[in-house]
Amino acid sequence: QVQLVESGGGLVQAGGSLKLSCADSGRTVSNYNMGWFRQAPGKEREFVAAIAWYGGNPLYSDSVKGRFTISRDNANHTMFLQMNSLKTEYSAVYYCADAPPTQGIDILRDSMYNYWGQGTQVTVSS
């Protein structure tokens, strides 16, 4: 059974940093498109960052570009999201997800992802 487990969330002051982890249940993360999404209270889930199964340049939402870095450790079946220069508006539940390595799919769209973690809360205080 596929299982994604996020960790690393917490409370941080604006301008601070956090690093989120997403452990995939024994699957090789480089075989899948991997993404991070977030959902704040009263808002829809939104794309944050993604990395395609074949590598290439990671994709970021405009709001986090230059502040967040997505990466993966294939040997340990883990994906990361390094978040720097955090803003209060980044407070949300962050989810990791994976999508099949299908050529041409839009990995910015959450509907493309099959498996999701339970989420980890990130709260940025002013």
LINRAPE-V252441 format. One record per residue. N is the residue number from 1. RES is the residue in three letters. SS is DSSP state (~ for helix, > for strand, _ for the rest). NEAR is the number of other C-alpha atoms within 12 Angstrom. Layout:
{{N,RES,SS,NEAR} {N,RES,SS,NEAR}}
This chain:
{{1,GLN,_,8} {2,VAL,_,18} {3,GLN,_,22} {4,LEU,>,32} {5,VAL,>,29} {6,GLU,>,33} {7,SER,>,27} {8,GLY,_,27} {9,GLY,_,30} {10,GLY,>,24} {11,LEU,>,25} {12,VAL,>,25} {13,GLN,>,21} {14,ALA,_,21} {15,GLY,_,19} {16,GLY,_,24} {17,SER,_,27} {18,LEU,>,33} {19,LYS,>,29} {20,LEU,>,34} {21,SER,>,34} {22,CYS,>,43} {23,ALA,>,35} {24,ASP,>,34} {25,SER,_,21} {26,GLY,_,19} {27,ARG,_,23} {28,THR,_,25} {29,VAL,~,37} {30,SER,~,29} {31,ASN,~,24} {32,TYR,_,33} {33,ASN,>,40} {34,MET,>,53} {35,GLY,>,51} {36,TRP,>,52} {37,PHE,>,42} {38,ARG,>,36} {39,GLN,>,26} {40,ALA,_,24} {41,PRO,_,17} {42,GLY,_,9} {43,LYS,_,12} {44,GLU,_,13} {45,ARG,_,22} {46,GLU,>,30} {47,PHE,>,33} {48,VAL,>,39} {49,ALA,>,41} {50,ALA,>,43} {51,ILE,>,36} {52,ALA,>,35} {53,TRP,_,29} {54,TYR,_,19} {55,GLY,>,20} {56,GLY,>,13} {57,ASN,>,14} {58,PRO,>,27} {59,LEU,>,30} {60,TYR,>,28} {61,SER,_,25} {62,ASP,_,14} {63,SER,_,19} {64,VAL,_,28} {65,LYS,_,21} {66,GLY,_,19} {67,ARG,_,25} {68,PHE,>,31} {69,THR,>,31} {70,ILE,>,37} {71,SER,>,34} {72,ARG,>,35} {73,ASP,>,21} {74,ASN,~,22} {75,ALA,~,15} {76,ASN,~,18} {77,HIS,_,25} {78,THR,>,33} {79,MET,>,44} {80,PHE,>,37} {81,LEU,>,41} {82,GLN,>,28} {83,MET,>,37} {84,ASN,_,24} {85,SER,_,24} {86,LEU,_,30} {87,LYS,_,26} {88,THR,~,19} {89,GLU,~,23} {90,TYR,~,38} {91,SER,_,28} {92,ALA,>,31} {93,VAL,>,34} {94,TYR,>,41} {95,TYR,>,42} {96,CYS,>,46} {97,ALA,>,45} {98,ASP,>,44} {99,ALA,>,33} {100,PRO,_,26} {101,PRO,_,24} {102,THR,_,17} {103,GLN,_,14} {104,GLY,_,13} {105,ILE,_,18} {106,ASP,_,22} {107,ILE,_,35} {108,LEU,_,30} {109,ARG,_,25} {110,ASP,~,30} {111,SER,~,20} {112,MET,~,25} {113,TYR,_,28} {114,ASN,_,22} {115,TYR,>,28} {116,TRP,>,30} {117,GLY,_,30} {118,GLN,_,20} {119,GLY,_,30} {120,THR,>,32} {121,GLN,>,26} {122,VAL,>,36} {123,THR,>,29} {124,VAL,>,27} {125,SER,>,19} {126,SER,_,15}}
